Amino acid sequence: MLSKRLIAGMALLSLAACQSGYTPQPRATLFPASEQSYMRSAAHWDILAANEASAISQAVDDSNLLSIRSADVGDSPFEQAYRNMLLAHLVGNNVQVALDPASASHHIDYDIQVVRHENRRSLRPRPGTASAAFAIGVFGANVRNWTDQELALIPVGLGLDLLNVVWRDTEESVTEVVVNSRLHDGNRIIAADSRVYYFNAQDEHNYQGQGRQFQVVSSEQGE
């Protein structure tokens, strides 16, 4: 009995020590799950421009005259296309756009930031991946016991679709682009917006400029 009481006492002391709240450094916690858009085509650039034009049109009055910075030969393909798309959508939203920046009351500026992450780990499979794989295996193993074996194609097909859903996005994208937009009147910023997107590393040349784009490289080692 004494030994049991001693063990119980030690267990209580251990639990109390664990609840003391002391730690030599902050504990790392994961952020809540979130979704991030993937830019894979120029059509996605157009959607971004449409969203920005809609936000800008709500931030200015009908009497305001806007200008967009001119595209430079050193700008990336994305920046050159984005300017034209933004211009088209602004006009489509009945926003007045000046040909001469000197006559405009408000100005739109933007730049991009390319972020490359190296040595990243793969994301863990989504919950349900193991169950889906096990279910497919069970169906496959019991097909020989079925009278109508061709019907096994139905649950196997459904299982593969389920596995495809839970397995998606298990590889971390290693390249991101941050699109920063600002609307100002020369003295103050009227509106500002920053959006982050994934894109394929092979498409990085579409976001490479000669002076208006930044690169940030991060690395995670040995995790």
Residue pairs with C-beta under 8 A, 6 or more apart in sequence:
36 196
36 197
36 198
37 44
37 197
37 198
38 44
38 173
38 197
38 198
38 199
39 45
39 48
39 177
39 197
39 198
39 199
40 199
40 200
40 203
42 81
44 197
45 78
45 81
45 82
45 85
46 85
48 82
48 179
48 195
48 197
49 82
49 85
49 86
49 88
49 89
50 85
50 89
52 86
52 89
52 181
52 193
53 86
53 89
53 90
53 92
53 93
53 95
54 89
54 93
55 191
55 193
56 66
56 90
56 93
56 95
56 108
56 183
56 191
57 90
57 93
57 94
57 95
59 183
59 190
59 191
60 66
60 95
60 106
60 183
60 190
62 94
62 96
63 96
64 95
64 96
64 105
64 106
65 96
65 97
65 98
65 103
65 104
65 105
65 106
66 90
66 95
66 96
66 97
66 98
66 104
66 105
66 106
66 107
66 108
66 183
67 97
67 98
67 100
67 101
67 103
67 104
67 106
67 107
67 108
68 83
68 86
68 87
68 90
68 97
68 107
68 108
69 83
69 101
69 107
69 108
69 109
69 110
70 83
70 101
71 79
71 80
71 83
71 84
72 212
74 209
74 210
74 211
74 212
75 83
75 209
75 210
75 212
76 112
76 206
76 207
76 208
76 209
76 213
77 205
77 206
77 207
78 112
78 177
78 206
78 207
79 110
79 112
79 209
79 212
79 213
82 110
82 179
86 108
87 97
90 97
91 97
98 104
101 107
105 185
106 183
106 184
106 185
106 190
107 183
107 184
107 185
107 186
108 181
108 182
108 183
109 181
109 182
109 184
110 179
110 180
110 181
110 182
111 180
111 212
111 213
111 214
112 177
112 178
112 179
112 180
112 207
112 209
112 212
112 213
113 177
113 178
113 180
113 213
113 214
113 215
113 216
114 175
114 176
114 177
114 178
114 204
114 207
114 208
114 213
114 214
114 215
114 216
115 175
115 176
115 177
115 178
115 215
115 216
115 217
115 218
116 174
116 175
116 201
116 204
116 215
116 216
116 217
116 218
117 172
117 174
117 175
117 176
117 217
117 218
117 219
117 220
118 174
118 217
118 218
118 219
118 220
119 219
119 220
119 221
120 172
120 174
120 220
121 172
121 220
121 223
122 170
122 171
122 172
123 169
123 170
123 171
123 172
124 170
125 166
125 167
125 170
126 165
126 166
126 167
126 168
126 169
126 170
127 166
128 162
128 166
129 163
129 166
129 167
132 159
132 162
132 163
132 166
133 163
135 155
135 159
135 162
136 156
136 159
136 160
136 163
139 152
139 155
139 156
139 159
140 152
140 156
143 149
143 152
146 152
173 198
173 199
173 200
174 201
175 198
175 199
175 200
175 201
175 204
176 196
176 197
176 198
176 199
177 196
177 197
177 199
177 207
178 194
178 195
178 196
179 194
179 195
179 196
179 197
180 192
180 193
180 194
181 192
181 193
181 194
182 189
182 191
182 192
182 193
183 189
183 190
183 191
183 192
184 190
199 206
199 207
207 213
